[in-house]
Amino acid sequence: MSTQKPPKERVEFALRREQFEEAFRVVYQEYLRKGYCSPNPLGIRTSIFNALPEVVTFCFWRQDKLLATASLIPDSEMGLPLEQVYPKEIEALRKQGRKLCEVSLLALNSNEISKGILPLYFAERLRALYHLFKPIFWYARNTIAYTDLCIAFNPVHKPLYTSLHFEQFGEERVYESVNGNPSIAMRLNFDDIEQRGKKTPGLFKLFLGTSLQVKRITEVFRWNAQDFSYFFSEHSDVLKKATAEQIDYLSRLYPEIPVKQMAQEGRPQSSHGQTSLGKCA
């Protein structure tokens, strides 16, 4: 019986523990390298939002090597991560009837992307980002039918997102959850993306020229109690730092998982078995 090998390069949902662990490890590695977080012996970075059933962690693989990852977070009762910095701006968009989602925990794996001549290095990073963003665009726009894709990032990256037709809606501010680094907020309005995309035919063809059929994450994945505890209690302080309202919301979403008990009893463990609360978790 022959076994079919996966494509050399592919973008997939993280569905298994080892895939999530690699994605969260790469996020930690890259955030630490850029000064967006402090050293953490647990070696992963995740968030309370990743515990939500509608959140998707996208992974761009080259064979068994992870090149890039990002989490797509639809708006919910818990809100969006960037609301801690841009609450009025997000609320104003909601009042306009916009359906918002956010790209979060975006990281390109510097250890796997080709190094050498600097222009080639940057070209490879851009290529990895484009490969990752196409299914994110399609999922947000077509699969879950949201109207706006939001993102907060360091202002030095603004030209890149402007080239992808993102528009700024939040001024430069300090983002405490990334070690007080500066950020701006931008969004991609899907209502007129095709019209604006035609002004840049290459990007239009890349992102919209070929249709994708992407299943909703809830059709193929739901956290089980073991993995939920592993990532959000045992190997991070996510539940420990969560508000009572967040714990109550997660308990309603996962009646089969003892979320409140995990929040009360959980103590994240380092790889050596010692209790450790890192600022990056």
Secondary structure, 3 states (H helix, E strand, C coil): CCCCCCCCEEEEECCCHHHHHHHHHHHHHHHHHHCCCCCCCCCCCCCHHHHCCCCEEEEEEECCEEEEEEEEEECCCCCCHHHHCCHHHHHHHHHCCCCEEEEEEEEECCCCCCCCCHHHHHHHHHHHHHHHHHHHHHHHHHHCCCCEEEEEECHHHHHHHHHCCCEEEEEEEEEHHHCCEEEEEEEEEHHHHHHHHCCCHHHHHHHHCCCCCCCCHHHCCCCCHHHHHHHHHHCCCHHHHCCHHHHHHHHHHCCCCCHHHHHHHCCCECCCCCECCCCCC
